[in-house]
């Protein structure tokens, strides 16, 4: 597999072209004040210019999850 391979944003792909979007600005900035930094909004596909897009996208918490029949508490990030 080529070293620069990545999945496409299109169902059938886009051979010979690109659909990548460059991150502009400070990756740790939060232009819209929704507490999600610009880099995270870029990864999630939300806008750092619109606070309503970022709210509720990520939730964090502790959940009890059984692994090999042993239940333990784990830090969980959901998006």
Biopython code that builds the backbone (N, CA, C, O; Angstrom):
import numpy as np
from Bio.PDB.StructureBuilder import StructureBuilder

atoms = [
    (1, "UNK", "N", (0.858, -1.168, 0.000)),
    (1, "UNK", "CA", (0.000, 0.000, 0.000)),
    (1, "UNK", "C", (0.906, 1.235, 0.000)),
    (1, "UNK", "O", (1.856, 1.292, 0.780)),
    (2, "UNK", "N", (0.634, 2.216, -0.853)),
    (2, "UNK", "CA", (1.459, 3.419, -0.892)),
    (2, "UNK", "C", (1.464, 4.155, 0.444)),
    (2, "UNK", "O", (0.478, 4.129, 1.181)),
    (3, "UNK", "N", (2.575, 4.806, 0.746)),
    (3, "UNK", "CA", (2.717, 5.524, 2.009)),
    (3, "UNK", "C", (1.819, 6.737, 2.132)),
    (3, "UNK", "O", (1.575, 7.209, 3.242)),
    (4, "UNK", "N", (1.318, 7.259, 1.009)),
    (4, "UNK", "CA", (0.475, 8.441, 1.077)),
    (4, "UNK", "C", (-1.009, 8.107, 0.909)),
    (4, "UNK", "O", (-1.812, 9.007, 0.665)),
    (5, "UNK", "N", (-1.381, 6.856, 1.033)),
    (5, "UNK", "CA", (-2.773, 6.443, 0.880)),
    (5, "UNK", "C", (-3.601, 6.923, 2.051)),
    (5, "UNK", "O", (-3.132, 6.934, 3.189)),
    (6, "UNK", "N", (-4.837, 7.322, 1.774)),
    (6, "UNK", "CA", (-5.813, 7.657, 2.807)),
    (6, "UNK", "C", (-7.187, 7.455, 2.212)),
    (6, "UNK", "O", (-7.345, 7.445, 0.991)),
    (7, "UNK", "N", (-8.175, 7.295, 3.060)),
    (7, "UNK", "CA", (-9.529, 7.103, 2.561)),
    (7, "UNK", "C", (-10.043, 8.410, 1.970)),
    (7, "UNK", "O", (-9.609, 9.496, 2.354)),
    (8, "UNK", "N", (-10.962, 8.286, 1.043)),
    (8, "UNK", "CA", (-11.533, 9.440, 0.365)),
    (8, "UNK", "C", (-12.774, 9.921, 1.090)),
    (8, "UNK", "O", (-13.389, 9.173, 1.850)),
    (9, "UNK", "N", (-13.140, 11.163, 0.853)),
    (9, "UNK", "CA", (-14.393, 11.675, 1.394)),
    (9, "UNK", "C", (-15.566, 11.294, 0.497)),
    (9, "UNK", "O", (-16.723, 11.485, 0.869)),
    (10, "UNK", "N", (-15.266, 10.756, -0.686)),
    (10, "UNK", "CA", (-16.312, 10.356, -1.632)),
    (10, "UNK", "C", (-16.473, 8.842, -1.623)),
    (10, "UNK", "O", (-15.495, 8.118, -1.436)),
    (11, "UNK", "N", (-17.684, 8.363, -1.820)),
    (11, "UNK", "CA", (-17.971, 6.930, -1.769)),
    (11, "UNK", "C", (-17.143, 6.153, -2.780)),
    (11, "UNK", "O", (-16.567, 5.125, -2.422)),
    (12, "UNK", "N", (-17.062, 6.599, -4.019)),
    (12, "UNK", "CA", (-16.314, 5.885, -5.043)),
    (12, "UNK", "C", (-14.880, 6.373, -5.192)),
    (12, "UNK", "O", (-14.190, 6.006, -6.143)),
    (13, "UNK", "N", (-14.434, 7.195, -4.259)),
    (13, "UNK", "CA", (-13.075, 7.715, -4.314)),
    (13, "UNK", "C", (-12.938, 8.846, -5.311)),
    (13, "UNK", "O", (-13.927, 9.317, -5.874)),
    (14, "UNK", "N", (-11.715, 9.277, -5.526)),
    (14, "UNK", "CA", (-11.441, 10.337, -6.497)),
    (14, "UNK", "C", (-10.028, 10.186, -7.046)),
    (14, "UNK", "O", (-9.171, 11.037, -6.804)),
    (15, "UNK", "N", (-9.782, 9.105, -7.784)),
    (15, "UNK", "CA", (-8.443, 8.848, -8.310)),
    (15, "UNK", "C", (-7.934, 10.005, -9.172)),
    (15, "UNK", "O", (-8.674, 10.581, -9.970)),
    (16, "UNK", "N", (-6.663, 10.327, -8.991)),
    (16, "UNK", "CA", (-6.034, 11.358, -9.793)),
    (16, "UNK", "C", (-6.322, 12.777, -9.338)),
    (16, "UNK", "O", (-5.780, 13.725, -9.905)),
    (17, "UNK", "N", (-7.166, 12.945, -8.323)),
    (17, "UNK", "CA", (-7.464, 14.278, -7.799)),
    (17, "UNK", "C", (-7.338, 14.235, -6.286)),
    (17, "UNK", "O", (-7.006, 13.195, -5.717)),
    (18, "UNK", "N", (-7.597, 15.338, -5.644)),
    (18, "UNK", "CA", (-7.514, 15.366, -4.191)),
    (18, "UNK", "C", (-8.763, 15.999, -3.603)),
    (18, "UNK", "O", (-9.380, 16.865, -4.222)),
    (19, "UNK", "N", (-9.128, 15.569, -2.420)),
    (19, "UNK", "CA", (-10.233, 16.192, -1.699)),
    (19, "UNK", "C", (-9.758, 16.645, -0.320)),
    (19, "UNK", "O", (-10.561, 16.902, 0.577)),
    (20, "UNK", "N", (-8.432, 16.736, -0.168)),
    (20, "UNK", "CA", (-7.892, 17.151, 1.121)),
    (20, "UNK", "C", (-8.135, 18.644, 1.338)),
    (20, "UNK", "O", (-8.206, 19.423, 0.387)),
    (21, "UNK", "N", (-8.258, 19.020, 2.594)),
    (21, "UNK", "CA", (-8.460, 20.418, 2.966)),
    (21, "UNK", "C", (-7.389, 20.766, 3.994)),
    (21, "UNK", "O", (-7.280, 20.123, 5.038)),
    (22, "UNK", "N", (-6.602, 21.792, 3.681)),
    (22, "UNK", "CA", (-5.512, 22.193, 4.580)),
    (22, "UNK", "C", (-6.066, 22.959, 5.772)),
    (22, "UNK", "O", (-7.039, 23.703, 5.650)),
    (23, "UNK", "N", (-5.437, 22.766, 6.923)),
    (23, "UNK", "CA", (-5.793, 23.509, 8.127)),
    (23, "UNK", "C", (-5.125, 24.868, 8.066)),
    (23, "UNK", "O", (-3.909, 24.954, 7.895)),
    (24, "UNK", "N", (-5.903, 25.930, 8.204)),
    (24, "UNK", "CA", (-5.362, 27.289, 8.164)),
    (24, "UNK", "C", (-5.437, 27.909, 9.552)),
    (24, "UNK", "O", (-6.419, 27.719, 10.269)),
    (25, "UNK", "N", (-4.408, 28.644, 9.928)),
    (25, "UNK", "CA", (-4.427, 29.341, 11.206)),
    (25, "UNK", "C", (-3.784, 28.546, 12.326)),
    (25, "UNK", "O", (-3.115, 27.539, 12.094)),
    (26, "UNK", "N", (-3.998, 29.018, 13.543)),
    (26, "UNK", "CA", (-3.429, 28.415, 14.745)),
    (26, "UNK", "C", (-4.192, 27.151, 15.107)),
    (26, "UNK", "O", (-5.380, 27.232, 15.419)),
    (27, "UNK", "N", (-3.546, 25.972, 15.076)),
    (27, "UNK", "CA", (-4.259, 24.729, 15.377)),
    (27, "UNK", "C", (-4.835, 24.685, 16.790)),
    (27, "UNK", "O", (-5.777, 23.935, 17.046)),
    (28, "UNK", "N", (-4.289, 25.473, 17.706)),
    (28, "UNK", "CA", (-4.800, 25.492, 19.077)),
    (28, "UNK", "C", (-5.764, 26.642, 19.324)),
    (28, "UNK", "O", (-6.234, 26.827, 20.446)),
    (29, "UNK", "N", (-6.063, 27.423, 18.279)),
    (29, "UNK", "CA", (-7.002, 28.530, 18.406)),
    (29, "UNK", "C", (-8.447, 28.039, 18.478)),
    (29, "UNK", "O", (-8.755, 26.918, 18.075)),
    (30, "UNK", "N", (-9.311, 28.884, 18.989)),
    (30, "UNK", "CA", (-10.746, 28.577, 19.076)),
    (30, "UNK", "C", (-11.516, 29.824, 18.661)),
    (30, "UNK", "O", (-12.035, 30.557, 19.503)),
    (31, "UNK", "N", (-11.581, 30.052, 17.358)),
    (31, "UNK", "CA", (-12.169, 31.283, 16.826)),
    (31, "UNK", "C", (-13.640, 31.469, 17.206)),
    (31, "UNK", "O", (-14.089, 32.600, 17.394)),
    (32, "UNK", "N", (-14.395, 30.371, 17.320)),
    (32, "UNK", "CA", (-15.824, 30.510, 17.601)),
    (32, "UNK", "C", (-16.174, 30.353, 19.085)),
    (32, "UNK", "O", (-17.339, 30.484, 19.459)),
    (33, "UNK", "N", (-15.175, 30.074, 19.933)),
    (33, "UNK", "CA", (-15.398, 30.024, 21.381)),
    (33, "UNK", "C", (-16.229, 28.856, 21.871)),
    (33, "UNK", "O", (-16.852, 28.948, 22.928)),
    (34, "UNK", "N", (-16.253, 27.752, 21.122)),
    (34, "UNK", "CA", (-17.052, 26.595, 21.545)),
    (34, "UNK", "C", (-16.253, 25.570, 22.336)),
    (34, "UNK", "O", (-16.750, 24.473, 22.588)),
    (35, "UNK", "N", (-15.042, 25.896, 22.730)),
    (35, "UNK", "CA", (-14.140, 25.091, 23.554)),
    (35, "UNK", "C", (-13.496, 23.943, 22.764)),
    (35, "UNK", "O", (-12.802, 23.116, 23.355)),
    (36, "UNK", "N", (-13.708, 23.876, 21.465)),
    (36, "UNK", "CA", (-13.019, 22.894, 20.632)),
    (36, "UNK", "C", (-11.959, 23.639, 19.832)),
    (36, "UNK", "O", (-12.276, 24.587, 19.114)),
    (37, "UNK", "N", (-10.695, 23.215, 19.951)),
    (37, "UNK", "CA", (-9.626, 23.897, 19.221)),
    (37, "UNK", "C", (-9.768, 23.648, 17.728)),
    (37, "UNK", "O", (-10.401, 22.683, 17.299)),
    (38, "UNK", "N", (-9.170, 24.531, 16.949)),
    (38, "UNK", "CA", (-9.295, 24.493, 15.485)),
    (38, "UNK", "C", (-8.868, 23.139, 14.901)),
    (38, "UNK", "O", (-9.517, 22.639, 13.982)),
    (39, "UNK", "N", (-7.794, 22.541, 15.416)),
    (39, "UNK", "CA", (-7.330, 21.249, 14.910)),
    (39, "UNK", "C", (-8.395, 20.172, 15.117)),
    (39, "UNK", "O", (-8.656, 19.377, 14.214)),
    (40, "UNK", "N", (-9.005, 20.144, 16.291)),
    (40, "UNK", "CA", (-10.042, 19.148, 16.569)),
    (40, "UNK", "C", (-11.265, 19.376, 15.681)),
    (40, "UNK", "O", (-11.852, 18.414, 15.183)),
    (41, "UNK", "N", (-11.656, 20.633, 15.476)),
    (41, "UNK", "CA", (-12.784, 20.926, 14.584)),
    (41, "UNK", "C", (-12.460, 20.479, 13.161)),
    (41, "UNK", "O", (-13.337, 19.981, 12.455)),
    (42, "UNK", "N", (-11.212, 20.650, 12.735)),
    (42, "UNK", "CA", (-10.800, 20.223, 11.398)),
    (42, "UNK", "C", (-10.954, 18.704, 11.251)),
    (42, "UNK", "O", (-11.469, 18.218, 10.243)),
    (43, "UNK", "N", (-10.505, 17.973, 12.256)),
    (43, "UNK", "CA", (-10.587, 16.507, 12.229)),
    (43, "UNK", "C", (-12.046, 16.038, 12.227)),
    (43, "UNK", "O", (-12.399, 15.094, 11.521)),
    (44, "UNK", "N", (-12.887, 16.705, 13.021)),
    (44, "UNK", "CA", (-14.295, 16.313, 13.129)),
    (44, "UNK", "C", (-15.153, 16.817, 11.972)),
    (44, "UNK", "O", (-16.296, 16.388, 11.812)),
    (45, "UNK", "N", (-14.610, 17.720, 11.172)),
    (45, "UNK", "CA", (-15.370, 18.256, 10.047)),
    (45, "UNK", "C", (-16.362, 19.340, 10.428)),
    (45, "UNK", "O", (-17.284, 19.627, 9.664)),
    (46, "UNK", "N", (-16.191, 19.951, 11.604)),
    (46, "UNK", "CA", (-17.054, 21.058, 12.002)),
    (46, "UNK", "C", (-16.345, 22.373, 11.717)),
    (46, "UNK", "O", (-15.149, 22.381, 11.428)),
    (47, "UNK", "N", (-17.058, 23.467, 11.793)),
    (47, "UNK", "CA", (-16.510, 24.784, 11.475)),
    (47, "UNK", "C", (-16.026, 25.496, 12.726)),
    (47, "UNK", "O", (-16.702, 25.491, 13.755)),
    (48, "UNK", "N", (-14.843, 26.114, 12.632)),
    (48, "UNK", "CA", (-14.347, 26.915, 13.750)),
    (48, "UNK", "C", (-14.851, 28.350, 13.661)),
    (48, "UNK", "O", (-14.416, 29.213, 14.424)),
    (49, "UNK", "N", (-15.759, 28.602, 12.739)),
    (49, "UNK", "CA", (-16.392, 29.913, 12.618)),
    (49, "UNK", "C", (-17.822, 29.896, 13.138)),
    (49, "UNK", "O", (-18.465, 30.944, 13.210)),
    (50, "UNK", "N", (-18.332, 28.713, 13.503)),
    (50, "UNK", "CA", (-19.729, 28.570, 13.903)),
    (50, "UNK", "C", (-19.800, 27.725, 15.178)),
    (50, "UNK", "O", (-19.655, 26.504, 15.120)),
    (51, "UNK", "N", (-20.022, 28.366, 16.319)),
    (51, "UNK", "CA", (-20.027, 27.668, 17.609)),
    (51, "UNK", "C", (-21.123, 26.616, 17.702)),
    (51, "UNK", "O", (-20.967, 25.642, 18.439)),
    (52, "UNK", "N", (-22.225, 26.781, 16.978)),
    (52, "UNK", "CA", (-23.324, 25.820, 17.085)),
    (52, "UNK", "C", (-22.972, 24.469, 16.471)),
    (52, "UNK", "O", (-23.601, 23.466, 16.807)),
    (53, "UNK", "N", (-21.983, 24.416, 15.579)),
    (53, "UNK", "CA", (-21.578, 23.134, 14.993)),
    (53, "UNK", "C", (-20.752, 22.294, 15.954)),
    (53, "UNK", "O", (-20.776, 21.067, 15.862)),
    (54, "UNK", "N", (-20.023, 22.917, 16.872)),
    (54, "UNK", "CA", (-19.131, 22.175, 17.752)),
    (54, "UNK", "C", (-19.778, 21.657, 19.013)),
    (54, "UNK", "O", (-19.296, 20.685, 19.595)),
    (55, "UNK", "N", (-20.860, 22.280, 19.453)),
    (55, "UNK", "CA", (-21.496, 21.880, 20.698)),
    (55, "UNK", "C", (-22.077, 20.482, 20.637)),
    (55, "UNK", "O", (-22.810, 20.151, 19.705)),
    (56, "UNK", "N", (-21.761, 19.667, 21.614)),
    (56, "UNK", "CA", (-22.315, 18.318, 21.685)),
    (56, "UNK", "C", (-21.667, 17.318, 20.753)),
    (56, "UNK", "O", (-22.104, 16.169, 20.695)),
    (57, "UNK", "N", (-20.632, 17.720, 20.017)),
    (57, "UNK", "CA", (-19.972, 16.805, 19.090)),
    (57, "UNK", "C", (-19.155, 15.765, 19.848)),
    (57, "UNK", "O", (-19.071, 14.609, 19.432)),
    (58, "UNK", "N", (-18.557, 16.178, 20.957)),
    (58, "UNK", "CA", (-17.707, 15.285, 21.746)),
    (58, "UNK", "C", (-18.255, 15.204, 23.160)),
    (58, "UNK", "O", (-18.631, 16.212, 23.758)),
    (59, "UNK", "N", (-18.295, 13.996, 23.678)),
    (59, "UNK", "CA", (-18.646, 13.823, 25.085)),
    (59, "UNK", "C", (-17.571, 12.969, 25.743)),
    (59, "UNK", "O", (-17.012, 12.064, 25.124)),
    (60, "UNK", "N", (-17.296, 13.266, 26.986)),
    (60, "UNK", "CA", (-16.297, 12.511, 27.736)),
    (60, "UNK", "C", (-16.928, 12.020, 29.031)),
    (60, "UNK", "O", (-17.860, 12.636, 29.548)),
    (61, "UNK", "N", (-16.426, 10.924, 29.545)),
    (61, "UNK", "CA", (-16.944, 10.402, 30.792)),
    (61, "UNK", "C", (-16.234, 9.132, 31.197)),
    (61, "UNK", "O", (-15.289, 8.693, 30.541)),
    (62, "UNK", "N", (-16.692, 8.557, 32.268)),
    (62, "UNK", "CA", (-16.165, 7.291, 32.761)),
    (62, "UNK", "C", (-17.277, 6.265, 32.674)),
    (62, "UNK", "O", (-18.390, 6.497, 33.146)),
    (63, "UNK", "N", (-16.969, 5.131, 32.068)),
    (63, "UNK", "CA", (-17.944, 4.050, 31.935)),
    (63, "UNK", "C", (-17.344, 2.751, 32.466)),
    (63, "UNK", "O", (-16.144, 2.504, 32.346)),
    (64, "UNK", "N", (-18.196, 1.940, 33.046)),
    (64, "UNK", "CA", (-17.774, 0.606, 33.477)),
    (64, "UNK", "C", (-17.951, -0.333, 32.295)),
    (64, "UNK", "O", (-19.058, -0.509, 31.788)),
    (65, "UNK", "N", (-16.856, -0.930, 31.866)),
    (65, "UNK", "CA", (-16.858, -1.789, 30.683)),
    (65, "UNK", "C", (-16.230, -3.131, 31.057)),
    (65, "UNK", "O", (-15.121, -3.174, 31.589)),
    (66, "UNK", "N", (-16.946, -4.231, 30.777)),
    (66, "UNK", "CA", (-16.361, -5.552, 31.052)),
    (66, "UNK", "C", (-15.379, -5.955, 29.942)),
    (66, "UNK", "O", (-15.701, -5.890, 28.756)),
    (67, "UNK", "N", (-14.191, -6.368, 30.348)),
    (67, "UNK", "CA", (-13.181, -6.883, 29.429)),
    (67, "UNK", "C", (-12.722, -8.215, 29.985)),
    (67, "UNK", "O", (-12.227, -8.280, 31.110)),
    (68, "UNK", "N", (-12.878, -9.274, 29.216)),
    (68, "UNK", "CA", (-12.541, -10.626, 29.666)),
    (68, "UNK", "C", (-13.257, -10.961, 30.972)),
    (68, "UNK", "O", (-12.665, -11.519, 31.895)),
    (69, "UNK", "N", (-14.537, -10.612, 31.031)),
    (69, "UNK", "CA", (-15.405, -10.887, 32.184)),
    (69, "UNK", "C", (-14.994, -10.149, 33.458)),
    (69, "UNK", "O", (-15.417, -10.528, 34.550)),
    (70, "UNK", "N", (-14.176, -9.101, 33.332)),
    (70, "UNK", "CA", (-13.792, -8.270, 34.475)),
    (70, "UNK", "C", (-14.209, -6.837, 34.180)),
    (70, "UNK", "O", (-13.747, -6.231, 33.213)),
    (71, "UNK", "N", (-15.083, -6.303, 35.020)),
    (71, "UNK", "CA", (-15.573, -4.939, 34.816)),
    (71, "UNK", "C", (-14.625, -3.932, 35.457)),
    (71, "UNK", "O", (-14.261, -4.062, 36.626)),
    (72, "UNK", "N", (-14.233, -2.937, 34.686)),
    (72, "UNK", "CA", (-13.381, -1.853, 35.167)),
    (72, "UNK", "C", (-13.914, -0.534, 34.637)),
    (72, "UNK", "O", (-14.642, -0.497, 33.645)),
    (73, "UNK", "N", (-13.544, 0.547, 35.307)),
    (73, "UNK", "CA", (-13.915, 1.874, 34.846)),
    (73, "UNK", "C", (-12.887, 2.366, 33.844)),
    (73, "UNK", "O", (-11.681, 2.255, 34.064)),
    (74, "UNK", "N", (-13.391, 2.920, 32.719)),
    (74, "UNK", "CA", (-12.531, 3.428, 31.663)),
    (74, "UNK", "C", (-12.956, 4.842, 31.303)),
    (74, "UNK", "O", (-14.144, 5.167, 31.307)),
    (75, "UNK", "N", (-11.978, 5.675, 30.992)),
    (75, "UNK", "CA", (-12.238, 7.015, 30.471)),
    (75, "UNK", "C", (-12.663, 6.851, 29.027)),
    (75, "UNK", "O", (-11.954, 6.210, 28.252)),
    (76, "UNK", "N", (-13.809, 7.416, 28.641)),
    (76, "UNK", "CA", (-14.370, 7.223, 27.318)),
    (76, "UNK", "C", (-14.569, 8.586, 26.651)),
    (76, "UNK", "O", (-15.127, 9.508, 27.246)),
    (77, "UNK", "N", (-14.106, 8.693, 25.410)),
    (77, "UNK", "CA", (-14.348, 9.881, 24.595)),
    (77, "UNK", "C", (-15.207, 9.428, 23.413)),
    (77, "UNK", "O", (-14.827, 8.524, 22.669)),
    (78, "UNK", "N", (-16.360, 10.061, 23.251)),
    (78, "UNK", "CA", (-17.274, 9.707, 22.165)),
    (78, "UNK", "C", (-17.451, 10.898, 21.236)),
    (78, "UNK", "O", (-17.536, 12.041, 21.687)),
    (79, "UNK", "N", (-17.506, 10.625, 19.938)),
    (79, "UNK", "CA", (-17.774, 11.694, 18.974)),
    (79, "UNK", "C", (-18.528, 11.156, 17.806)),
    (79, "UNK", "O", (-18.849, 11.903, 16.882)),
]
sb = StructureBuilder()
sb.init_structure("model")
sb.init_model(0)
sb.init_chain("A")
sb.init_seg("    ")
for serial, (resi, resn, name, xyz) in enumerate(atoms, 1):
    if name == "N":
        sb.init_residue(resn, " ", resi, " ")
    sb.init_atom(name, np.array(xyz, "f"), 0.0, 1.0, " ", f" {name:<3s}", serial, name[0])
structure = sb.get_structure()
